[in-house]
Amino acid sequence: MNATLPPPDRSPARLGPHLDRRRFLRNMGIALALPAMESLLPRRLLAAAAPAAALAATTATGAPLRTAFIYFPNGAVPDAWWPAQEGKGFELSRTLAPLAKVKDKIQVFGGLDDISATAGADGGGDHARAQGTFLTGVRIKKTNGADFHAGTSADQVIARQIGLLTPFRSLELSCDIILNTGGCDTDYACVYQHNLAWASPTVPLTPEVNPRLLFERLFGAGAPKDRAENLRARQAQQRSILDFIQTDTRNLTSDLSGRDRLKLDEYLTSVRDIEQRIQAAEQSRSSRAQPQFDAPDGVPKREDGTILYTEYFRLMFDMMHLSFQTDSTRVASFMMNGDGSNINFSHIGVNDGHHNLSHHGNKPDWMEKVRVIDHWYAQQLAYFLEKMDATQDIDGHSLLHNSQIVYGCGNGDGNRHAHTNLPVLLAGNAGGTLNGGRFVQHGGVPVSNLFLSMMDRVAPNNIARFGDSTGRLANV
């Protein structure tokens, strides 16, 4: 039973003439907020988290374990997506045929559901629900205002397990326009369809859509030589924030009780610990292989402004490949296009919007056009997976071998807005812990079960339950 203690006396008389609840340590334009003296210290939390992060996202050989979630929109035509037979001897379906060169490193999963996306009492809005729940396993709030509410996404749960092992905890990419205000799908806020990653139920992580800006975020601006010189200059100028507030710290210490002196010392120690971890992450960038070429120009377009979609998608996949190759991050999400996307695929002979066609009503000509679009998306995935498979990792295996990569959608059959039997596959071997080259039926379980199993490969048994999971996905 928890004891109830009287609140500490925070009156000005008790705090003394130089102390109040807004007290900061200041000097030379530097301000460092003081801890709440009566609360638990960040140092304890960091100490508890450190052992879990030490071995996170690492394979048995010591190589980094990369995790990616790639989302394609509007479901898939079932007769072209699903293989005809289960097990190791399966043949790739028409839609998945582009993956032939990496077939032994993929698993097609049937029977994975996203029940949180079903209509229930909320009525329309299946595209918003499909995307908003796919990586969270949590039913989203129906609103077209700023009071949206989803859940923390699987990629961010994994990113937290990894901590600051890499310069970036995670990367978020997209080739779609981004709308984070207003309503989009039957009174659902646009934020649900234009974000895949969620740091918390109310904080979506807006993806980067410009490959040049993404490159500069990862590696800095300028030519390769300039980037390296700029990094060295920043590191040479680094000083601890604690160096700037030494005098104010000494003055403050004289006003504190012995107990609070100890707490302040622990707090400042934790600040320095965080500084050192951040500096170590940046220092690691200089020891990692860096791309020896200039940043891309931006979104590839024709002279008339038309986006060159194949080049654009592959350029963004190149950015994700580079981020994994240089160990800039071990977690990424790529919202290829948001659910409900209605872009025109005239570049592959389909002169109609994708979303419109997905409601084909079983019209043969419309269904055929959707099959062509589904096939094109799989071609872009194949480009990325083949590149990952051709790149050697530090342990002699390929990057793909040391990865676990989900490709899927929160809509099953786009024509019916079904959220059961989702089109999902898992690529990579996760350092030898996944059994590739199979089509496996899982019999109707939450897709969150798959994500929970992936979390175990990053940090074993750290997460008891995720979203609407009912257990770990077996037979993967």
Summary of the structure (lengths in Angstrom):
residues: 476
radius of gyration: 24.9
end to end distance: 42.7
largest distance: 82.0
contacts: 1549
relative contact order: 0.21
helix: 39%
strand: 16%
